[in-house]
Amino acid sequence: MLEVSDVAVSYGNIEALRGVELSVEEGGITCLLGPNGAGKTTLMMTIAGILRPRRGRIRFLDRDITGMRPSGVVKRGIALVPENRLVFPAMNVHENLIAGAYLRLGKRKAQVQRDVDHVFERFPRLQERSKQLAGTLSGGEQQMLAVARALMARPRLLMMDEPSLGLAPLIVEEIFRIISDLNADGTTIFLVEQNAHMALQVADHFFLLEQGQVSFSGKPGQLSEHEVIQRAYLGKSAQHDPPAGDRGRPDGTTHPSG
């Protein structure tokens, strides 16, 4: 479905991605793990068209989308739920949802309203707060709104960057239930997540990104969860058990990735 080939991205003289190679299969949940500063968010923003690669190719549904503008990427069927949610705080919940369908507003207003109704069925808490300013919602509610806003674009591929970041454990469980439900309903998910323990429970396939390159790819279980966590948070292989004080917390709260 999505193929990333030899993608390199730089910020000035700093090379953030150094020839990334990965793919996302249609119908599944693919997770990208890695230590802080590995380039995970940079990759998401590059696929979404917010950043332009220095080299390499990005193909989606057998079409080259390398360097395409963000609006074009959305039209092709990719939507991004950004890190830190980034809802429009001065707009209410309903207005945020309508903003997610901005490319379809001109000719399909009735269809857009049906999509709003469908989103409210999936997220009844948002319906209760439809007239409330997004900036006054709780962190969990803002994350739900960010996901719902992305769904308004009717994506074939939903990319989610750190959806559990900064949320209480019970809310994290709810967010991952939503992710599983969306996938069960047919949406392909590409997930960047700091919480390796939760991510590996829902993922069909995962990649480890270290220092701007993919260092490992496989299915959950091909590496022990302990080794995945060590490499995802600390950027090193856990061939031997580290001292107790060096072990990352399995809930992912002590080593957020970026």
C-alpha positions as CSV (number, residue, x, y, z in Angstrom):
1,M,0.0,0.0,0.0
2,L,2.7,2.5,1.1
3,E,6.3,2.1,0.0
4,V,9.1,4.3,1.3
5,S,12.4,3.8,-0.6
6,D,15.8,5.3,0.3
7,V,14.2,8.5,1.8
8,A,16.6,11.0,3.2
9,V,15.6,14.3,4.9
10,S,17.8,17.0,6.3
11,Y,17.3,20.1,8.5
12,G,20.1,22.3,7.1
13,N,23.3,20.3,7.7
14,I,21.6,17.8,10.0
15,E,20.5,14.6,8.4
16,A,17.4,13.4,10.1
17,L,16.6,10.5,7.8
18,R,19.3,8.5,6.1
19,G,17.9,6.2,3.5
20,V,14.7,4.9,5.2
21,E,13.2,1.8,3.6
22,L,9.9,0.5,4.8
23,S,6.4,-0.5,3.6
24,V,2.9,-0.6,5.1
25,E,0.6,-3.4,4.1
26,E,-3.1,-2.7,3.4
27,G,-5.5,-3.7,6.0
28,G,-3.1,-4.0,8.9
29,I,-1.6,-2.0,11.7
30,T,2.1,-1.1,11.2
31,C,4.0,0.4,14.1
32,L,7.2,2.5,14.0
33,L,9.3,2.4,17.2
34,G,12.6,4.1,18.0
35,P,14.4,6.2,20.5
36,N,14.0,10.0,20.9
37,G,15.4,11.8,17.9
38,A,15.4,8.8,15.7
39,G,13.4,10.6,13.0
40,K,10.0,9.0,13.4
41,T,8.0,12.3,13.3
42,T,10.1,13.5,10.4
43,L,9.2,10.5,8.4
44,M,5.5,11.0,9.2
45,M,5.7,14.6,8.1
46,T,7.5,13.7,4.9
47,I,4.9,11.1,3.9
48,A,2.2,13.7,4.6
49,G,3.9,16.2,2.3
50,I,4.8,18.7,5.1
51,L,8.5,18.1,4.6
52,R,10.3,17.4,1.2
53,P,12.8,14.6,1.0
54,R,16.3,15.3,-0.2
55,R,16.3,12.0,-2.0
56,G,14.2,8.8,-2.3
57,R,10.7,7.9,-3.3
58,I,7.3,7.5,-1.6
59,R,4.6,5.5,-3.4
60,F,1.0,5.1,-2.2
61,L,-1.3,2.7,-4.0
62,D,1.2,2.4,-6.8
63,R,1.4,6.1,-7.4
64,D,4.4,8.3,-6.7
65,I,3.5,11.0,-4.1
66,T,7.1,12.1,-3.4
67,G,7.1,15.8,-2.6
68,M,3.4,16.2,-3.2
69,R,1.6,19.0,-1.3
70,P,-0.2,18.0,1.8
71,S,-3.6,18.7,0.2
72,G,-2.7,16.3,-2.6
73,V,-1.6,13.6,-0.2
74,V,-5.0,13.9,1.6
75,K,-6.8,13.6,-1.7
76,R,-4.9,10.4,-2.4
77,G,-6.2,8.9,0.8
78,I,-3.7,9.6,3.6
79,A,-4.5,11.5,6.8
80,L,-2.2,12.3,9.6
81,V,-3.1,12.6,13.3
82,P,-0.1,14.8,14.4
83,E,1.9,14.6,17.6
84,N,0.4,16.6,20.4
85,R,-3.0,16.4,18.7
86,L,-2.9,20.0,17.4
87,V,-6.7,20.6,17.4
88,F,-7.9,24.1,16.5
89,P,-8.4,25.4,20.1
90,A,-10.5,28.5,19.3
91,M,-12.9,26.4,17.2
92,N,-15.6,24.2,18.7
93,V,-15.7,20.4,18.2
94,H,-18.1,20.5,15.3
95,E,-16.0,23.1,13.5
96,N,-12.9,21.1,13.9
97,L,-14.6,18.1,12.3
98,I,-15.8,20.2,9.4
99,A,-12.2,21.4,8.9
100,G,-11.1,17.8,8.5
101,A,-13.3,17.6,5.4
102,Y,-12.3,20.9,3.9
103,L,-11.4,19.3,0.5
104,R,-14.9,17.9,0.1
105,L,-17.0,20.9,1.4
106,G,-17.7,22.5,-2.0
107,K,-19.9,19.8,-3.6
108,R,-20.6,17.3,-0.9
109,K,-22.0,19.1,2.1
110,A,-24.7,16.6,2.7
111,Q,-22.2,13.8,2.6
112,V,-19.9,15.7,5.0
113,Q,-22.8,16.1,7.5
114,R,-23.5,12.3,7.3
115,D,-19.8,11.8,8.1
116,V,-20.1,14.1,11.1
117,D,-23.1,12.0,12.3
118,H,-21.1,8.8,11.8
119,V,-18.1,10.2,13.8
120,F,-20.5,11.2,16.6
121,E,-21.8,7.7,16.7
122,R,-18.3,6.4,17.1
123,F,-17.3,9.1,19.6
124,P,-20.4,10.0,21.6
125,R,-18.4,12.0,24.0
126,L,-17.5,14.4,21.1
127,Q,-21.2,14.7,20.3
128,E,-21.9,15.8,23.9
129,R,-19.3,18.5,23.5
130,S,-20.0,19.5,19.9
131,K,-20.3,23.2,20.7
132,Q,-17.5,23.2,23.2
133,L,-14.2,24.9,22.2
134,A,-11.6,22.3,21.4
135,G,-9.0,24.1,23.6
136,T,-11.1,23.4,26.7
137,L,-11.3,19.6,26.2
138,S,-9.3,17.2,28.2
139,G,-6.2,15.6,26.7
140,G,-8.0,12.4,25.9
141,E,-11.0,14.2,24.4
142,Q,-8.6,16.3,22.2
143,Q,-6.9,13.1,21.0
144,M,-10.3,11.6,20.1
145,L,-11.1,14.9,18.2
146,A,-7.8,14.7,16.4
147,V,-8.6,11.2,15.3
148,A,-12.2,12.1,14.3
149,R,-11.0,15.1,12.4
150,A,-8.6,12.9,10.3
151,L,-11.4,10.4,9.7
152,M,-13.4,13.2,8.1
153,A,-11.0,13.1,5.2
154,R,-12.1,9.4,4.6
155,P,-8.5,8.1,4.5
156,R,-7.4,4.7,3.2
157,L,-4.3,5.1,5.4
158,L,-4.5,6.8,8.8
159,M,-1.1,7.8,10.2
160,M,-1.0,8.5,14.0
161,D,2.0,10.1,15.6
162,E,2.3,9.3,19.4
163,P,-1.5,9.1,20.1
164,S,-1.0,8.0,23.7
165,L,1.5,10.8,24.6
166,G,0.7,12.5,27.9
167,L,-2.5,10.6,28.5
168,A,-3.5,8.7,31.7
169,P,-3.3,4.9,31.5
170,L,-7.1,4.4,31.3
171,I,-7.3,6.9,28.4
172,V,-4.4,5.2,26.7
173,E,-6.3,1.9,26.8
174,E,-9.3,3.6,25.3
175,I,-7.2,5.2,22.5
176,F,-5.8,1.8,21.6
177,R,-9.3,0.3,21.6
178,I,-10.2,3.0,19.1
179,I,-7.2,2.1,17.0
180,S,-8.2,-1.6,16.9
181,D,-11.8,-0.8,16.1
182,L,-10.8,1.5,13.2
183,N,-8.6,-1.2,11.8
184,A,-11.3,-3.8,12.2
185,D,-13.6,-1.5,10.2
186,G,-11.1,-1.5,7.3
187,T,-8.8,1.4,7.9
188,T,-5.1,0.7,7.5
189,I,-3.1,2.2,10.4
190,F,0.6,3.4,10.4
191,L,1.4,4.2,14.0
192,V,4.3,6.0,15.7
193,E,4.1,5.2,19.4
194,Q,6.2,5.6,22.5
195,N,4.3,2.9,24.4
196,A,5.9,-0.2,22.9
197,H,4.0,-2.6,25.2
198,M,0.6,-1.4,23.9
199,A,1.8,-1.0,20.3
200,L,3.0,-4.5,20.1
201,Q,-0.3,-5.8,21.3
202,V,-2.2,-4.3,18.3
203,A,0.5,-4.3,15.6
204,D,0.7,-6.8,12.7
205,H,4.2,-5.6,11.8
206,F,6.7,-3.2,13.3
207,F,9.9,-1.3,12.3
208,L,12.6,0.0,14.5
209,L,14.1,3.3,13.5
210,E,17.5,4.2,14.9
211,Q,19.6,7.2,13.9
212,G,17.5,7.9,10.8
213,Q,17.6,4.4,9.4
214,V,15.5,1.2,9.8
215,S,17.5,-1.2,11.9
216,F,14.9,-4.0,12.2
217,S,11.6,-5.0,10.9
218,G,9.4,-8.0,11.7
219,K,6.3,-9.2,13.4
220,P,5.6,-8.9,17.2
221,G,7.3,-11.9,18.8
222,Q,10.4,-12.0,16.5
223,L,12.2,-10.0,19.1
224,S,11.5,-10.3,22.8
225,E,9.5,-7.4,24.1
226,H,12.4,-6.6,26.4
227,E,14.8,-6.2,23.5
228,V,12.2,-4.1,21.5
229,I,11.8,-1.8,24.4
230,Q,15.5,-1.4,24.9
231,R,16.1,-0.6,21.3
232,A,13.0,1.6,21.0
233,Y,13.8,3.8,24.0
234,L,17.6,3.5,24.3
235,G,18.6,2.9,20.7
236,K,20.7,-0.2,21.5
237,S,20.4,-3.9,21.2
238,A,19.7,-5.7,24.5
239,Q,21.8,-8.8,23.9
240,H,22.4,-9.0,27.6
241,D,20.2,-8.1,30.4
242,P,21.1,-4.5,31.6
243,P,21.3,-3.5,35.2
244,A,17.8,-3.0,36.7
245,G,18.2,0.8,36.8
246,D,18.8,0.8,33.0
247,R,15.6,-1.0,32.0
248,G,13.0,1.2,30.4
249,R,9.6,1.1,31.9
250,P,7.4,-1.2,29.8
251,D,4.5,1.4,29.7
252,G,6.8,3.7,27.8
253,T,6.4,6.7,30.1
254,T,10.0,7.3,30.9
255,H,11.5,7.4,27.5
256,P,9.1,9.3,25.1
257,S,10.2,9.1,21.5
258,G,10.2,11.8,18.9
